[in-house]
């Protein structure tokens, strides 16, 4: 029961954040949207000329922020907020790519699948520091197996993203 509640919560966070990004794009002027996208992830503006570090750096920053907040018992909700902000940018950038003339292939092959997987993995990363009730007290545990598995998945997905950017775009 508890795990299904968490899955529903994570799905709602992703859905509402993505839709919020779509709505925010409609509220911004196009030139302001381009400035914001360039500031956060410039790969969306020009996906054909992407360096190795432009792919890895936004992901590493997201992972570091989520881990920073997820491993402290009193601010774990901030880790989910960080993922919600990333999902909002995902929705925001998705509308930008879909409104461009030649970006449908870029969106369907690269942007949508990888950003969705990253958001899901970041939400799972929010769960690496869990608590269990032991007697009258709550004990906190770091799930190192889950953490190592997630890092390996992140590395694999990032390598696949770099390959897709290099060979298909």
Secondary structure, 3 states (H helix, E strand, C coil): CHHHHHHHHHHHHHHHHHHHHHHHHHHCCHHHHHHHHHHHCHHHCCCCCCCHHHHHHHHHHHHHHHHHHHCCCCCHHHHHHHHHHHHHHHHHHHHHHHHCCCCHHHHHHHHHHHHHHHHHHHHHHCCCEEEEEECCEEEEEECHHHHHHHHHHHHHHHHHHHHHHHHHC
